[in-house]
Amino acid sequence: MIEHPVFQTEPWCLRESKLDLDLLPHSESLFALSNGHIGWRGNLDEGEPHGLPGAYLNGVYELRPLPYAEAGFGYPDSGETLINITNGKLIRLLVDDEPFDVRYGKLHSHERTLDLRAGVLRRDAEWESPAGRTVRIRSTRLVSLTQRSIAAVCFEVEAVDGPARVVVQSELIANEELPPAAADPRAAAALSSPLQADLHEEFGDEQITMVHTVRRSKLRVGAAMGHIVEGPESTRSRAVSEADLGRYTVGALLQPGETLKLIKFVAYGWSATRSLPAVRDQVDAALSAVRQTGWDGLLTEQRACLDTFWSCADVDIEGDPEIQQAVRFALFHLYQAGVRAEQRAIPAKGLTGSGYDGHAFWDTETFVLQVLTYTAPYAVAHALRWRQSTLPVARERATQLGLSGAAFPWRTISGQECSGYWPAGTAAFHINADIADAVLRYQLATHDHGFERETGLELLVETARLWCSLGHFDGAGQFRIEGVTGPDEYSALADNNVYTNLMAQQNLNAAADAVQCDPDWAHQFDVTPDEVDHWRAAAKGMFVPYDETRGVHPQAEGFTEHEFWDFESTKPDQYPLLLHFPYFQLYRKQVIKQADLVLALHLRGDAFDHRDKARDFEYCEPLTVRDSSLSACSQAVVAAEVGHLRLAYDYLGEAALMDIANLEKNTADGLHLAALAGSWIALVAGFGGMRHREDGLFFAPRLPAGWDRMTFRLLLDGRVLTVEVRKDQATYTLAARPAFGADPEAAADSVPELSPRPEQATADAADGADGQSQASDAQTDAVRLELRHHGTKLTVRAGGSVSAPIPEPVAHPAPKQPPGREPRRR
């Protein structure tokens, strides 16, 4: 177990029981709120002290040059960096002219709670000023999951031990001063004053609107704040604004027990094309709309939205309260990251910090969307439509590289390639297959035929085209893909990386199938029968290297012939290796940064038999140092599959607690969304044994030692499948009626009673006046799900359950890890 001296272990919240200023940068990421469009880091209301101030809008970035010691054709000449936009969180408090600052006076108590069901961050503090006056401060903060442009704060101050003259200053601040950039060379230099003022104006005594333009990217950003005040008759207020500051001030004389309450609504909007008046009017309109909803209405909408999500997505564990809390924390943040992104990228850090410059990587499709496909699938459709919207840029990039189809960027915000290091960027072409894999998973789980035709088909075609131009047939008729980088970035520019080749094979076959299923629609992409035949031939002839001498698949051709890394001479403080050793040394040794071949064993498990999986896993374990947060979950999944349940449990703990316990000491830069997704993947695909492929839905559940039960929910074709796993049996239950897919619009439109939107309603889900389903028994019986449980075929009908025994596991000696790199035992 990992002890958290500040964070309490509770099933439905993350509670910070006292304020530790040294932990502020860490807790700011944990307590971040987002909806995929707006992101507010969990800074204190008063703004100071802080680790990293952060208010973000998805897609708003600044351009910065990418200098090279030696120029090369095809290198991107500029990068994109997420910027801190207009900060609307700030609410400063003065008590008898003394500013509320936790570093001064006496902080008698301080508690913050991230409520995973209500979707709010609460703060309760009792503070005695240096002059001896005590006040009680309460705040509740939310970023709306239902009103995309809105964030809000309810701030209250109560006099405790005597009369107090209080002043509350609510602010909008642009070009906020940021701390110096970290020493980590992967972090970009902070951008100074990226916002150029276009407009600032006050409306009456309580609203301020500001519009800025990002200096180089020329994106236009609008922010507006409005207020509601409740307090004694002595309360007075005024609003003022200037280029980079909007301030609403309210003051009152409070008697003991009296409270001044300020409700602050903040609206955000941005555009690359719309005019200044249009952006201004957008945020003003959003502010008008939220006033109609009111603070209580926002809270009700937020809870309703999350109630719907949890009904489709919750994981319930009996036996490990720490993992229970961690997986719900993970699901909450994953949902926040994608729920209202709406055809924008889901960055690796979400909108919780500026780490990785706010870029999106393959993490999104391979890890984050894997979870959202079965918990909030409409968010996946939006994320993949964003990829589709960047196809023109990806086609241009492919042409620049001398390739066909589309070459999606390794790291990006807008769709442009932003990686200046091509061995670990451009050469990682597997991102094309990762996008295709996400398309296939979504289509398989939803059977969304409109998406398949309008989005999925084009993505599959353009990604498949790249492989045929990137690879070639050798003299023996084998299709080879050479000079690429797989998921393991310590083995760059390899030939025939197993993961890349197998995922490309799946991509090629899927594109051919999609075209043949809808040839008329595919005609618009100029796909010919000869091209489809070429895809089929490349997939059939795909070369997958195998080391006959060792009886294992090498990670890439020739990998098992490389010299082993000298682990014994590597000191504990020399990890991660990339910060202490040259890539030249890493690339030519047998050392693995993150699960690569092991990830192939999971995602393309159909290409291996059980013996191969066991031997490949045992070969990779002593070489894998896990210098990436992406690794542990994949190792957990395969460890559970091949019989190492104890080891799988340890890896689950690492993935689940990556951020809460700050295992990599960099959570201050933002959360690791892929690791958060990994906690769910380790549970559902690992201990649940779930695999979902064209040939069926498979489960092989087994619980780790010490657990009594695990229950998880999956959305499949709009219905919730509940899987309950106990020590000796598993029970599968299919909901009688379709769910709403945790759609925030469905929740927002139906407060306080949830109902699906018209296009979601179906004959077998229609409710009569008495609230009972009108679906006939025949209709319900017609809905059934076929699955395999430890190889046995089962059929579960809508509204029914089926149970099956769990066979005893076969114990195996656990493989060793590199010295000092073993996962922490649970």
C-alpha positions in Angstrom: 0.0 0.0 0.0 1.1 3.6 -0.6 0.5 6.0 2.1 -0.9 9.5 1.3 -0.3 11.7 4.4 -2.7 14.4 3.0 -5.2 12.5 0.8 -7.8 10.4 2.4 -8.9 7.1 0.9 -12.6 7.3 0.2 -14.8 5.6 -2.5 -16.3 8.7 -4.1 -14.0 11.6 -3.5 -10.4 12.7 -3.2 -10.1 14.7 0.0 -7.1 16.8 1.1 -7.4 17.0 4.8 -4.8 19.7 5.4 -2.8 22.2 3.2 0.8 21.3 2.5 2.4 24.0 0.4 5.1 21.7 -0.8 2.3 19.6 -2.4 0.5 22.5 -4.1 1.8 21.8 -7.6 0.8 18.2 -7.3 -2.7 18.8 -5.8 -3.4 21.5 -8.4 -3.3 18.8 -11.1 -5.3 16.3 -9.1 -8.0 18.9 -8.3 -8.2 20.3 -11.9 -11.7 20.6 -13.4 -12.4 20.4 -17.1 -15.1 19.6 -19.7 -12.8 19.0 -22.6 -13.3 22.6 -23.8 -12.3 24.5 -20.6 -9.7 23.5 -18.1 -9.1 25.0 -14.7 -6.2 23.8 -12.6 -6.9 23.3 -8.9 -5.3 26.6 -7.8 -6.4 28.2 -4.6 -9.2 30.7 -5.1 -6.9 33.6 -4.2 -4.3 32.6 -6.7 -1.3 32.6 -4.4 0.7 30.7 -3.4 0.7 28.5 -6.4 2.7 25.9 -8.2 1.5 26.4 -11.8 -1.4 28.8 -12.6 -3.5 27.3 -15.3 -6.7 28.2 -17.3 -6.9 26.5 -20.7 -9.0 26.3 -23.8 -8.8 23.2 -25.9 -7.1 24.1 -29.2 -5.8 27.5 -28.1 -2.0 27.6 -28.6 0.9 29.9 -29.5 3.4 29.1 -32.1 7.1 29.0 -31.3 10.1 28.3 -33.5 11.8 24.9 -33.5 15.5 25.6 -34.0 17.9 22.8 -35.2 21.6 22.5 -35.0 21.5 21.0 -38.5 18.6 21.6 -40.8 16.9 18.6 -42.5 14.2 18.3 -45.1 10.8 17.6 -43.6 11.6 19.0 -40.2 8.7 21.1 -38.8 9.8 24.7 -38.5 7.5 25.7 -35.7 5.8 24.1 -32.7 2.5 24.7 -30.9 2.3 25.3 -27.2 -0.8 25.3 -25.0 -1.0 28.7 -23.3 -2.5 30.0 -20.1 -5.5 32.0 -21.2 -7.6 34.5 -19.3 -7.8 33.3 -15.7 -11.3 33.5 -14.4 -10.8 31.4 -11.2 -9.4 34.3 -9.1 -11.3 35.5 -6.1 -9.2 37.5 -3.6 -10.4 38.3 -0.1 -9.4 41.0 2.3 -10.5 41.0 6.0 -10.1 44.4 7.7 -7.6 45.3 5.0 -5.6 42.1 5.5 -5.4 39.9 2.4 -6.3 36.3 2.9 -3.1 34.4 2.3 -2.6 30.9 3.8 1.1 31.8 4.4 0.2 34.5 6.9 -1.9 34.6 10.0 -3.2 31.3 11.3 -4.8 28.6 9.2 -6.9 26.8 11.8 -8.3 24.3 9.3 -8.2 23.7 5.6 -9.9 20.9 3.5 -10.4 20.5 -0.2 -12.6 17.8 -1.7 -13.0 16.7 -5.3 -16.5 15.2 -5.4 -16.6 12.5 -8.2 -20.4 12.3 -8.2 -21.3 16.0 -7.9 -18.4 17.1 -10.3 -17.3 20.0 -8.1 -14.2 21.0 -6.1 -15.1 22.1 -2.6 -12.9 24.1 -0.2 -13.5 24.8 3.5 -11.1 26.9 5.6 -11.0 28.8 8.8 -8.4 31.5 8.9 -7.3 34.0 11.5 -5.8 37.2 10.1 -2.5 38.6 11.5 -4.7 41.2 13.2 -6.6 38.4 15.1 -9.9 38.4 13.2 -11.3 34.9 12.3 -13.4 34.1 9.2 -14.7 30.9 7.6 -14.3 30.6 3.9 -16.2 28.1 1.7 -16.0 27.8 -2.0 -17.4 25.4 -4.6 -16.0 25.4 -8.1 -17.2 23.6 -11.2 -16.6 23.5 -14.9 -19.9 22.6 -16.5 -20.3 19.3 -18.2 -23.5 20.4 -19.8 -23.0 24.1 -20.7 -19.7 23.8 -22.7 -18.6 27.5 -22.4 -19.3 27.8 -18.6 -17.3 27.6 -15.4 -18.5 28.9 -12.1 -17.6 29.5 -8.4 -19.7 30.0 -5.4 -17.6 31.8 -2.8 -18.7 32.5 0.8 -17.0 34.2 3.7 -18.5 34.2 7.2 -17.4 36.3 10.2 -16.7 34.1 13.2 -15.4 35.9 16.3 -16.4 39.5 15.8 -17.4 42.2 13.2 -15.3 42.0 10.0 -15.1 44.4 7.2 -14.6 42.1 4.1 -13.8 42.9 0.5 -14.0 40.3 -2.2 -12.3 40.9 -5.5 -13.4 38.7 -8.4 -10.9 39.0 -11.3 -10.2 38.1 -15.0 -6.5 38.2 -15.6 -4.7 37.8 -18.9 -1.0 37.3 -19.4 -0.7 36.0 -15.8 2.9 35.6 -14.6 4.1 32.0 -14.8 6.9 30.3 -12.9 10.1 29.5 -14.8 10.0 26.5 -17.0 11.2 23.2 -15.4 14.7 21.9 -16.1 13.4 18.9 -17.9 14.5 19.3 -21.5 11.2 17.8 -22.7 9.4 20.9 -21.3 9.0 23.9 -23.5 10.1 27.3 -22.4 7.3 29.4 -21.0 5.8 31.9 -23.4 5.8 35.5 -22.1 2.6 37.6 -22.5 1.1 35.7 -25.5 -2.3 37.5 -25.4 -2.8 40.9 -27.1 -5.7 42.9 -25.9 -8.5 43.7 -28.3 -11.4 44.7 -26.1 -12.4 45.2 -22.5 -15.8 46.5 -21.3 -18.1 46.5 -18.4 -21.8 45.9 -18.5 -23.6 47.5 -15.5 -22.1 46.8 -12.1 -21.5 43.1 -12.4 -20.3 41.9 -15.8 -17.0 42.3 -17.6 -16.0 41.0 -21.0 -12.5 40.8 -22.5 -11.3 39.7 -25.9 -7.6 39.0 -26.8 -5.7 37.7 -29.8 -2.8 35.2 -29.4 0.1 37.1 -30.9 1.5 34.5 -33.4 -1.2 31.9 -33.9 -3.8 34.7 -34.3 -6.5 32.8 -32.4 -9.1 35.1 -30.8 -10.1 34.3 -27.2 -13.1 35.8 -25.4 -13.9 35.6 -21.7 -16.7 37.2 -19.7 -17.7 37.1 -16.0 -21.0 37.9 -14.3 -21.9 37.9 -10.6 -24.7 37.4 -8.1 -24.2 38.7 -4.6 -26.1 37.8 -1.4 -25.2 39.6 1.8 -26.2 42.2 4.4 -27.6 45.6 3.4 -24.2 47.2 3.8 -22.9 45.3 0.7 -21.6 47.5 -2.1 -20.0 46.6 -5.5 -18.4 48.0 -8.6 -16.8 46.7 -11.8 -13.7 48.0 -13.7 -11.6 46.7 -16.5 -8.4 47.4 -18.4 -6.4 45.7 -21.1 -5.4 42.6 -19.1 -7.5 42.9 -16.0 -11.2 42.8 -15.2 -12.1 43.2 -11.5 -15.5 43.1 -9.8 -15.3 44.3 -6.2 -17.9 43.7 -3.5 -17.6 44.8 0.2 -19.6 44.4 3.3 -19.5 44.7 7.1 -20.2 41.3 8.5 -21.4 40.7 12.1 -20.5 37.3 13.7 -22.5 34.6 11.9 -23.2 36.8 8.9 -22.1 35.6 5.4 -21.2 37.3 2.2 -21.9 35.0 -0.8 -20.6 35.6 -4.3 -21.6 33.5 -7.2 -19.3 34.0 -10.2 -20.1 32.7 -13.7 -17.3 32.7 -16.3 -17.9 32.1 -20.1 -15.2 31.3 -22.6 -15.0 31.1 -26.3 -12.4 31.2 -29.1 -12.1 31.1 -32.8 -9.5 31.1 -35.6 -11.9 32.7 -38.1 -14.7 34.7 -36.4 -14.6 38.4 -35.9 -14.0 40.2 -32.6 -17.8 41.1 -32.3 -18.7 37.5 -32.9 -16.5 36.1 -30.2 -17.6 38.9 -27.8 -21.2 38.1 -28.5 -20.6 34.4 -28.1 -19.3 34.7 -24.5 -22.0 37.3 -23.6 -24.7 34.9 -24.8 -23.3 32.0 -22.9 -23.3 34.2 -19.8 -26.9 35.1 -20.4 -27.9 31.5 -20.8 -26.2 30.4 -17.5 -27.9 33.2 -15.6 -31.2 31.5 -16.6 -30.0 28.2 -15.3 -28.6 29.7 -12.1 -26.1 28.2 -9.6 -28.5 25.6 -8.2 -29.5 24.6 -11.7 -25.8 24.2 -12.7 -25.2 21.9 -9.7 -28.3 19.9 -10.6 -27.2 19.5 -14.2 -23.7 18.5 -13.2 -25.0 15.8 -10.8 -27.5 14.5 -13.4 -24.8 14.2 -16.1 -22.4 12.3 -13.8 -25.2 10.1 -12.5 -25.8 9.0 -16.1 -22.1 8.5 -16.7 -21.6 6.4 -13.6 -24.6 4.2 -14.4 -22.8 3.2 -17.6 -19.2 3.3 -16.4 -18.7 2.5 -12.7 -16.2 -0.1 -11.5 -17.0 -1.4 -8.0 -14.3 -3.3 -6.0 -14.5 -5.2 -2.7 -11.1 -5.8 -1.3 -8.9 -2.7 -2.1 -10.3 0.7 -1.1 -7.2 2.4 -2.6 -7.7 1.0 -6.0 -11.4 1.6 -5.7 -10.8 5.3 -5.2 -8.1 5.5 -7.9 -10.2 3.9 -10.7 -13.1 6.2 -10.0 -10.8 9.2 -9.9 -9.4 8.0 -13.2 -12.8 7.6 -14.9 -13.9 11.0 -13.7 -10.8 12.7 -15.2 -11.1 10.7 -18.5 -14.7 11.7 -18.8 -13.9 15.4 -18.0 -11.2 15.3 -20.7 -13.5 14.2 -23.5 -17.0 15.0 -22.6 -17.3 18.4 -24.4 -14.1 18.3 -26.5 -16.3 18.1 -29.5 -14.1 17.6 -32.5 -10.9 18.8 -30.7 -8.0 16.7 -29.6 -7.8 15.0 -26.2 -4.2 16.0 -25.1 -2.0 13.6 -23.1 -2.5 15.8 -20.0 -6.1 16.7 -20.8 -6.5 20.3 -19.7 -4.9 19.7 -16.3 -1.5 21.2 -16.9 0.9 22.4 -19.6 3.0 19.2 -19.7 4.1 18.0 -23.2 3.1 21.5 -24.4 -0.5 20.4 -24.3 0.0 18.0 -27.2 -2.0 15.0 -28.2 -0.2 11.8 -29.0 -1.1 8.2 -29.8 -2.0 8.0 -26.1 -5.4 9.2 -27.0 -6.4 6.5 -29.4 -4.7 3.6 -27.8 -5.5 4.2 -24.2 -8.0 7.0 -23.5 -10.4 6.2 -26.3 -10.2 2.5 -25.4 -11.9 3.3 -22.1 -14.3 6.0 -23.5 -15.5 3.6 -26.2 -17.2 1.5 -23.5 -18.1 4.3 -21.1 -18.9 7.5 -23.1 -18.7 6.5 -26.8 -20.1 9.8 -28.2 -16.9 11.4 -26.9 -14.9 8.9 -29.0 -16.8 9.8 -32.2 -16.0 13.4 -31.6 -12.3 12.7 -31.0 -12.0 10.6 -34.2 -13.9 13.3 -36.2 -11.2 15.7 -35.0 -8.6 13.3 -36.6 -10.6 13.3 -39.7 -10.7 17.1 -39.8 -6.9 17.1 -39.8 -6.7 14.8 -42.8 -5.8 17.6 -45.3 -2.7 18.4 -43.2 -1.9 14.7 -42.7 -2.0 14.1 -46.5 0.3 17.1 -47.1 2.7 15.6 -44.5 2.6 12.2 -46.3 3.4 13.9 -49.6 6.3 15.8 -48.0 7.7 12.5 -46.8 7.3 10.8 -50.2 4.4 8.6 -49.1 0.8 8.0 -50.0 -2.3 8.5 -47.9 -2.1 10.3 -44.6 0.8 10.6 -42.2 -0.7 11.7 -38.9 1.5 13.8 -36.6 3.3 12.3 -33.6 2.5 15.3 -31.4 0.2 18.1 -32.2 -2.6 20.5 -31.1 -4.0 21.7 -34.5 -3.0 18.7 -36.7 0.5 20.0 -37.7 3.5 17.9 -36.7 5.2 19.5 -33.7 7.9 16.9 -33.0 11.4 18.2 -33.7 13.0 14.9 -33.0 12.1 12.6 -35.9 13.4 9.2 -34.6 10.9 9.4 -31.7 8.4 11.4 -33.8 7.9 11.1 -37.5 9.3 7.6 -37.5 6.6 6.4 -35.1 4.2 5.7 -38.0 2.3 3.3 -35.8 0.1 6.2 -34.8 -1.7 5.7 -38.1 -2.6 2.1 -37.1 -3.5 3.3 -33.6 -6.1 5.7 -35.1 -7.5 2.9 -37.3 -7.6 0.6 -34.2 -9.7 3.2 -32.4 -12.0 3.5 -35.4 -12.6 -0.3 -35.4 -13.1 -0.5 -31.7 -15.7 2.2 -31.7 -17.6 0.7 -34.7 -17.6 -2.7 -33.1 -18.9 -1.4 -29.8 -21.6 0.9 -31.2 -22.4 -0.2 -34.8 -22.7 3.5 -35.5 -23.3 3.2 -39.3 -23.4 6.9 -39.9 -20.0 7.2 -38.4 -18.7 4.2 -40.3 -19.7 5.8 -43.6 -19.0 9.5 -42.9 -15.8 9.2 -40.8 -14.5 5.7 -40.3 -14.2 4.7 -43.9 -12.1 7.7 -44.9 -9.8 7.2 -41.9 -9.3 3.6 -42.7 -8.6 4.2 -46.4 -6.1 7.0 -45.9 -4.2 5.2 -43.1 -4.1 2.0 -45.2 -2.6 3.8 -48.1 0.3 5.0 -46.0 1.4 1.4 -45.2 1.5 0.3 -48.8 3.8 3.2 -49.7 5.9 2.8 -46.5 6.5 -1.0 -46.8 7.6 -3.2 -49.6 7.5 -6.9 -50.7 10.8 -8.7 -50.5 12.0 -11.4 -52.8 10.2 -14.1 -50.7 6.9 -12.3 -51.0 6.9 -11.0 -47.5 5.7 -7.4 -46.8 8.3 -5.5 -44.7 8.0 -2.2 -42.9 11.5 -0.9 -42.2 13.1 2.1 -40.5 10.3 2.9 -38.1 9.9 3.4 -34.3 7.4 1.3 -32.3 5.9 2.2 -29.0 9.3 1.6 -27.3 11.2 4.9 -27.9 14.5 3.3 -26.7 14.6 1.3 -30.0 14.2 3.9 -32.7 14.4 3.3 -36.5 14.0 -0.5 -36.3 13.1 -2.9 -39.1 9.8 -4.8 -38.8 8.7 -3.8 -35.4 6.2 -6.5 -34.4 3.6 -4.1 -32.9 3.7 -1.8 -36.0 3.5 -4.6 -38.5 0.6 -6.4 -36.8 -1.4 -3.2 -36.2 -0.7 -2.2 -39.9 -2.0 -5.7 -40.9 -5.2 -5.1 -39.0 -5.5 -1.6 -40.6 -5.1 -3.0 -44.1 -7.6 -5.8 -43.7 -10.1 -3.4 -42.1 -9.8 -0.9 -44.9 -10.3 -3.6 -47.5 -13.4 -4.9 -45.7 -14.9 -1.4 -45.3 -14.5 -0.6 -49.0 -16.0 -3.9 -50.1 -18.9 -3.4 -47.7 -19.7 0.0 -49.2 -18.1 0.3 -52.6 -20.3 3.1 -53.8 -19.4 5.3 -50.8 -15.7 4.3 -51.1 -15.7 5.5 -54.8 -15.5 9.1 -53.7 -12.0 8.3 -52.3 -10.9 6.9 -55.7 -10.3 3.4 -54.3 -9.8 0.9 -57.1 -10.1 -2.9 -56.9 -6.4 -3.2 -57.6 -5.7 -1.0 -54.6 -7.9 -3.2 -52.4 -6.1 -6.3 -53.7 -2.8 -4.7 -52.8 -4.0 -4.0 -49.3 -5.1 -7.7 -48.9 -1.8 -8.9 -50.3 0.3 -6.7 -48.0 -1.7 -7.8 -45.0 -1.4 -11.5 -45.9 2.3 -11.2 -46.5 3.0 -9.1 -43.5 6.4 -10.2 -42.0 6.4 -10.9 -38.3 9.9 -11.7 -37.1 10.5 -14.7 -34.9 13.7 -15.8 -33.1 13.8 -19.6 -33.6 16.8 -20.0 -31.4 15.3 -18.3 -28.3 11.7 -19.3 -29.1 10.4 -15.7 -28.9 9.2 -12.9 -31.0 11.9 -10.1 -31.0 10.5 -6.7 -30.4 11.8 -5.9 -33.9 13.9 -7.7 -36.4 17.4 -8.3 -34.9 16.5 -6.9 -31.5 17.4 -10.1 -29.7 20.9 -9.9 -31.2 21.7 -6.6 -29.6 23.9 -6.2 -26.6 22.1 -6.3 -23.2 21.9 -3.0 -21.3 24.2 -3.0 -18.2 21.5 -2.9 -15.6 23.8 -3.8 -12.7 25.9 -0.7 -13.3 22.9 1.6 -13.7 22.2 3.6 -10.6 18.6 4.2 -9.2 18.9 7.9 -9.8 19.8 7.4 -13.5 16.2 6.6 -14.4 14.6 7.7 -16.6 17.5 6.6 -18.8 16.8 9.2 -21.6 17.8 12.0 -19.2 21.2 10.4 -18.3 22.4 8.5 -21.3 22.6 9.4 -25.0 20.1 7.9 -27.4 22.9 6.4 -29.3 23.6 4.0 -26.4 19.9 3.3 -25.8 19.1 2.6 -29.5 21.6 -0.2 -29.9 21.0 -2.1 -26.6 18.4 -4.5 -25.4 16.5 -2.2 -23.0 12.8 -1.3 -23.3 11.3 2.0 -22.2 7.7 0.8 -22.3 5.6 -2.1 -23.3 6.0 -2.6 -27.0 5.8 -6.3 -28.0 3.7 -6.8 -24.8 1.2 -4.2 -26.1 1.0 -6.2 -29.3 0.3 -9.3 -27.2 -2.7 -7.4 -25.8 -4.1 -5.5 -28.8 -3.3 -8.2 -31.4 -3.6 -11.2 -29.1 -5.3 -13.1 -31.9 -1.9 -13.3 -33.7 -0.2 -15.3 -30.9 -0.9 -18.6 -29.2 -0.8 -18.8 -25.4 2.7 -20.3 -25.4 4.0 -17.5 -27.4 2.4 -14.9 -25.1 3.9 -16.5 -22.0 7.4 -16.8 -23.5 7.4 -13.3 -25.1 6.2 -11.7 -21.8 8.9 -13.5 -19.8 11.5 -12.4 -22.3 10.5 -8.7 -22.2 10.1 -8.4 -18.4 13.8 -8.3 -17.5 14.4 -5.7 -20.1 11.6 -3.3 -19.4 12.4 -0.3 -17.2 9.0 1.4 -17.4 10.5 4.9 -18.0 7.0 5.7 -19.4 3.7 5.9 -17.6 2.1 4.0 -20.5 3.8 0.7 -19.7 2.4 -0.7 -16.5 -1.2 -1.2 -17.6 -0.2 -3.3 -20.7 2.2 -5.3 -18.5 -0.7 -5.9 -16.1 -3.0 -7.1 -18.8 -0.7 -9.6 -20.2 0.6 -10.7 -16.8 -2.9 -11.6 -15.8 -3.6 -13.4 -19.1 -0.5 -15.7 -18.8 -1.1 -16.5 -15.2 1.0 -14.0 -13.1 -1.9 -12.5 -11.1 0.3 -11.3 -8.3 2.5 -9.3 -10.7 -0.5 -8.0 -12.6 -1.9 -6.7 -9.3 1.4 -4.8 -8.6 1.3 -3.3 -12.1 -2.3 -2.3 -11.6 -1.3 -0.4 -8.5 1.4 1.5 -10.4 -1.0 2.5 -13.2 -3.8 3.4 -10.8 -1.7 5.5 -8.4 0.6 7.1 -11.0 -0.9 10.6 -10.2 -2.5 10.3 -6.8 0.8 9.1 -5.4 2.9 11.1 -7.8 5.0 8.1 -8.7 7.0 9.8 -11.5 7.4 13.0 -9.5 6.0 15.1 -12.4 2.2 15.2 -11.8 2.7 18.9 -11.2 2.8 19.3 -15.1 -0.6 17.7 -15.4 -2.2 14.3 -15.0 -1.1 11.3 -17.1 -4.4 10.5 -18.9 -3.1 7.3 -20.5 -2.0 5.9 -17.1 -5.4 6.9 -15.7 -7.0 5.0 -18.6 -4.5 2.2 -17.8 -6.1 1.6 -14.4 -9.4 0.7 -16.1 -7.7 -1.3 -18.8 -5.7 -3.3 -16.2 -9.0 -4.1 -14.3 -11.3 -4.8 -17.3 -8.9 -6.3 -19.8 -6.5 -7.7 -17.2 -8.6 -9.1 -14.3 -11.7 -9.1 -16.4 -9.9 -10.7 -19.3 -12.0 -8.7 -21.8 -11.1 -8.8 -25.5 -13.4 -7.4 -28.1 -12.7 -8.4 -31.7 -14.6 -9.1 -34.9 -14.8 -12.8 -34.0 -16.5 -12.0 -30.7 -16.6 -10.7 -27.2 -14.3 -12.6 -24.8 -13.9 -12.6 -21.0 -11.6 -14.6 -18.8 -12.1 -13.1 -15.4 -10.1 -13.8 -12.3 -9.7 -11.8 -9.1 -6.3 -11.0 -7.4 -5.7 -12.4 -4.0 -7.6 -10.6 -1.2 -10.5 -9.4 -3.4 -14.0 -10.6 -2.8 -15.8 -9.1 -5.8 -15.3 -6.8 -8.8 -18.1 -5.4 -10.9 -17.7 -3.3 -14.0 -20.0 -1.9 -16.7 -19.6 -1.6 -20.4 -21.7 0.1 -23.0 -22.3 -2.1 -26.0 -24.6 -1.1 -28.8 -26.2 1.4 -26.4 -27.0 -1.2 -23.6 -25.1 -1.6 -20.4 -23.5 -5.0 -19.8 -22.7 -5.5 -16.2 -20.0 -8.1 -15.3 -19.8 -9.2 -11.7 -16.7 -11.3 -10.9 -16.4 -13.3 -7.7 -13.8 -15.8 -6.7 -15.6 -18.8 -8.1 -18.0 -17.4 -10.7 -18.8 -14.5 -13.0 -22.3 -13.2 -13.8 -23.2 -11.2 -17.0 -26.3 -9.0 -17.0 -27.6 -7.1 -20.0 -29.8 -4.1 -19.3 -33.4 -4.4 -20.5 -33.4 -0.9 -22.0 -30.8 1.1 -23.9 -28.8 3.6 -21.9 -28.2 7.2 -22.9 -24.5 6.8 -23.3 -23.7 9.3 -20.6 -24.4 12.0 -23.1 -24.2 15.4 -21.3 -26.8 16.9 -23.6 -29.3 14.2 -22.6 -28.7 15.1 -19.0 -28.8 18.9 -19.5 -32.0 18.7 -21.5 -33.9 16.6 -19.0 -33.1 18.0 -15.5 -34.2 16.8 -13.0 -35.5 13.6 -14.8 -33.1 12.1 -17.4 -34.4 11.1 -20.8 -32.7 10.4 -24.1 -32.7 12.8 -27.0 -35.2 12.0 -29.8 -32.7 10.4 -32.0 -31.7 8.1 -29.1 -35.2 6.9 -28.3 -36.0 3.5 -29.8 -39.2 1.5 -29.8 -38.0 -0.9 -27.2 -36.9 2.0 -24.9 -40.0 4.1 -25.0 -41.6 4.8 -21.6 -45.3 5.0 -21.0 -47.0 7.5 -18.7 -46.6 5.1 -15.8 -42.9 5.0 -16.3 -42.9 1.4 -17.3 -41.3 0.2 -20.5 -43.6 -0.3 -23.4 -41.3 -2.7 -25.1 -42.9 -6.1 -25.8 -41.4 -9.3 -24.4 -40.7 -10.4 -27.9 -38.7 -7.2 -28.6 -36.7 -7.6 -25.4 -36.0 -11.3 -26.1 -34.8 -10.5 -29.6 -31.9 -8.4 -28.0 -29.2 -10.8 -26.9 -25.5 -10.8 -26.6 -23.2 -13.7 -27.3 -19.9 -13.9 -25.5 -17.3 -16.4 -24.4 -16.3 -17.0 -20.8 -13.0 -18.8 -20.4 -13.7 -20.3 -23.9 -17.3 -21.3 -23.1 -20.1 -19.8 -25.3 -22.7 -17.9 -23.3 -25.8 -16.0 -24.4 -27.3 -13.2 -22.2 -30.7 -11.7 -23.2 -31.8 -8.1 -22.5 -33.1 -7.9 -19.0 -31.5 -11.2 -18.0 -28.3 -12.7 -16.5 -26.1 -15.7 -17.0 -23.5 -17.1 -14.7 -20.5 -19.4 -15.2 -17.8 -20.8 -13.0 -14.3 -19.5 -13.0 -11.6 -22.2 -13.4 -8.7 -22.3 -11.0 -5.7 -20.5 -12.3 -2.5 -22.3 -13.1 0.3 -20.7 -11.0 3.6 -19.8 -12.8 6.9 -18.5 -11.4 6.9 -14.7 -12.0 9.6 -13.3 -14.3 12.2 -10.9 -12.9 12.4 -7.2 -13.7 15.6 -5.1 -14.1 17.3 -4.5 -10.7 15.5 -1.8 -8.8 12.7 -1.5 -11.4 10.3 -4.0 -9.8 6.8 -2.7 -9.3 5.9 -1.9 -5.7 4.2 -4.9 -4.1 0.6 -4.5 -3.0 
